[in-house]
């Protein structure tokens, strides 16, 4: 995909995520990401463990259960990366 088209699709996806009620949030939790992507939260978790899903942030102290958050821009990138452009 050309850089210009990538940027257009990225902006489009961020706007769509914002329109779903997430305009004031920079990061989303696993359940919210699953809703956006149309999958179960367990699928998002499995993708993360397999290194296949959107990039994420782990928040928390070492040795404790970390909170996993997904930046909105990374969700948008994940949606664009598999987009197939047709002629």
N, C-alpha and C positions, 0 to 999 in steps of 0.2 A: 504494500500500500504506500502511495506517495505520502511524503511528510505533510503536505497541505491537507490531503484527505484525512489523514490520521488525526490531525488537530481538529478538524471540523467534526469528525465522529466522536472524538474525545469530549469536546465541548457539548455536543448533543447529548451524550450519555450523562455527563455531570448535570446538565439541566433537567434531564428526565429523573435522575435520582433526587434532585432538589424538589421537583414537582410532586414526588411521592411523600413529601413532608419532612425531608431531611435537609432543608436549606440552611438551618442554623447549626448543623452538626458538621464537624470536620472529619470525625471518625464514626464508624458504625460497629455494632457488635455482630457476632456470628448469626444470630437469629434475624437481624435486620438485613444482613447481606444475603442470607438464604431467601428471604422474601423477595428481594430485588432480583435475584438470579433465578427464582422459580424452582428452587431445590430445597431439600430438608437441611436443617442445621448440621446434622451428622455428615452430610455430603460435603459441606463447606469445611468441616473439621477434618474429614478424611483427605480432602484436597490439600489442606494446609500441611498435614502430616506427610503427604506424598510429594510436597513441593509443586503442586499443580495449580493451586488457586491463586487468588489475588495476594499481593504482598501485604504483610500485616505488621503490627507493633505489639510487643509484649510489654505490659506494664506491671510492675510489682518488684518486690525485693527478692534477691536471690534466695532460693530455698523455700519460697512460698508459692502458692498457686498464683500464676500470672493471669492478668486480664488480657485477653486478645482483642485487639481493635483493628479495624480495617480503614485506612484513609479512603475517603470518597474518590479521590483521583485514581487510586489503585484499582478500585472496583470498576471505574470507567475504563481504565486501560485494559483490564481483564476482558471486558466486554468487546473492546475494539480488536484485541490481538487475534481473535479467531474469526473476525469478520472477513468474509470472502466477497471481494468486489467482482461483479459481473459486468460484462461489456454491454 
